[in-house]
Amino acid sequence: MTPALVVRDMALADVDRVSEIRIRGRQSAYRGLLPQPYLDAPSVAEDAERRRARFGQGGAGVVNLVVEQAGRVVGRAAHGGCRDGEVRADDTELYAIYVDTEYLGRGVGRVLLQESVRRAGALGYSRTYLWVLKGNATARRFYERAGLHADGAEEPFEVEGVAVPEVRHLGHLPL
């Protein structure tokens, strides 16, 4: 029997593992979409150091979650207020979901997404947005199956001189 997935608030003690998941996840998901030197930096240790320094500061309204299986952190999600410059009291933004590459396809991302939107809905938000690299077909399919669909907005994103467009997805809560 597979141990249950347990979602909880991220703790300072989770920072090293979360950085490992984030860096390895970026390298896997964005291979061929972003320049390799960008994917190779920062190291897990550098990312953890920056994350640790910011952890206590957080942002007002930013929710950082982790999911564990058998006591091991296997994924992370973050959501909070929209960052696109518009003030929209009814909206929230999913900033990130990263899953340990060994756990892809096991429901970890789905559990993190469900808990993120559940918490946002409980706070009275009616919509959630997220930005996804246009070429990240796997992530886009995941979000679309969950009920978040491209709404037509596209934003230029440049990494080391390479244009990498992002598309915005929108979901009405509850999904």
C-alpha positions in Angstrom: 0.0 0.0 0.0 1.4 3.4 -1.0 1.7 5.9 1.9 -0.7 8.9 1.8 0.3 12.3 0.6 0.2 14.9 3.4 0.1 18.6 2.6 1.3 21.1 5.2 2.7 24.6 5.5 6.4 24.8 4.6 8.8 25.1 7.5 12.3 26.5 7.6 13.6 23.0 8.1 12.2 22.2 4.6 14.3 24.8 2.7 17.1 22.5 1.7 14.8 19.8 0.3 12.5 22.4 -1.4 15.5 23.9 -3.1 16.6 20.5 -4.3 13.2 19.8 -5.7 13.0 23.2 -7.3 16.4 23.2 -9.0 16.1 19.6 -10.2 12.5 20.2 -11.3 13.5 23.3 -13.3 16.3 21.4 -15.0 14.0 18.6 -16.0 10.9 20.6 -17.0 12.7 23.4 -18.8 15.4 21.5 -20.6 15.4 22.7 -24.2 13.1 25.6 -23.3 15.6 27.8 -21.4 19.3 28.2 -22.0 21.3 25.5 -20.2 23.6 27.9 -18.3 20.5 29.5 -16.8 19.2 26.1 -15.7 22.6 25.1 -14.2 22.6 28.2 -11.9 22.0 28.6 -9.1 23.2 25.5 -7.4 20.9 23.8 -4.9 23.0 25.2 -2.0 22.8 28.8 -3.4 19.1 28.5 -3.9 18.6 27.2 -0.4 20.7 30.0 1.0 18.6 32.7 -0.7 15.4 30.9 0.2 16.4 30.6 3.9 17.3 34.3 4.0 13.8 35.2 2.6 11.8 32.6 4.5 11.1 34.6 7.6 10.3 37.7 5.6 7.8 36.0 3.3 5.4 38.2 1.6 2.1 39.2 3.0 -0.4 36.7 1.9 2.1 34.2 0.3 1.3 30.6 1.2 4.1 28.1 0.9 3.1 24.4 1.0 4.9 21.2 0.9 3.6 17.6 0.4 5.2 14.7 2.2 5.0 11.0 1.6 6.2 8.7 4.4 7.8 11.7 6.0 9.8 12.8 3.0 9.0 16.2 1.2 8.2 15.3 -2.4 6.7 18.6 -3.7 6.2 22.3 -3.1 3.6 24.9 -4.1 3.3 28.6 -3.5 0.4 31.0 -4.1 -0.7 34.5 -3.1 -1.9 37.8 -4.5 -1.6 38.5 -8.3 1.8 40.0 -9.3 0.8 41.5 -12.6 0.4 45.0 -11.3 -3.4 45.1 -11.3 -5.2 45.2 -8.0 -7.8 42.5 -8.1 -9.3 41.6 -4.8 -11.0 38.5 -6.0 -8.0 36.9 -7.6 -5.0 34.9 -6.5 -2.0 33.6 -8.4 -0.4 30.2 -8.2 3.3 31.1 -8.3 4.8 27.6 -8.5 4.4 23.9 -8.2 7.4 21.7 -8.2 7.4 18.0 -7.7 10.4 15.7 -7.1 11.1 14.2 -10.5 11.0 10.7 -9.1 7.4 11.4 -8.0 6.0 12.8 -11.3 2.7 11.2 -12.3 1.9 10.0 -8.8 -0.7 12.7 -7.9 1.7 15.0 -6.0 1.1 18.0 -8.2 -2.6 17.4 -8.2 -2.7 17.3 -4.4 -0.7 20.5 -4.1 -2.9 22.3 -6.7 -6.1 21.1 -4.9 -4.9 22.3 -1.5 -3.7 25.7 -2.9 -7.0 26.4 -4.6 -9.0 25.1 -1.6 -7.1 27.6 0.7 -7.5 30.4 -1.8 -11.3 29.7 -2.1 -11.6 29.6 1.7 -10.2 33.1 1.8 -12.9 34.3 -0.6 -10.9 34.4 -3.8 -13.0 33.6 -6.9 -10.3 33.2 -9.5 -6.8 31.9 -9.7 -4.2 32.7 -12.3 -0.8 31.2 -13.2 1.9 31.8 -15.8 3.3 28.9 -17.7 6.1 28.8 -20.3 4.3 28.6 -23.6 6.5 25.7 -24.7 6.0 23.7 -21.5 3.3 21.4 -23.0 3.4 18.9 -20.1 2.6 21.6 -17.5 0.0 23.2 -19.7 -1.8 19.9 -20.1 -1.7 19.3 -16.3 -3.2 22.7 -15.6 -5.8 22.4 -18.3 -7.0 19.0 -17.1 -7.3 20.6 -13.6 -9.6 23.4 -15.0 -7.2 26.2 -15.6 -7.3 27.3 -19.2 -5.2 29.8 -21.3 -7.1 33.1 -21.3 -5.3 34.7 -24.2 -2.8 36.8 -22.3 0.8 36.2 -23.2 3.9 37.9 -21.7 7.4 38.1 -23.1 10.0 36.6 -20.9 13.7 36.9 -21.8 16.4 34.6 -20.4 20.0 35.3 -21.4 18.9 36.9 -24.6 16.5 34.2 -25.5 12.8 35.0 -25.9 10.7 32.6 -23.9 7.0 33.6 -23.9 4.7 32.7 -21.0 0.9 32.3 -21.3 -1.5 33.0 -18.5 -4.0 30.4 -17.4 -7.2 31.2 -15.4 -9.4 29.0 -13.3 -12.7 29.9 -11.5 -12.8 28.7 -7.9 -13.7 26.1 -6.9 -12.1 24.2 -9.7 
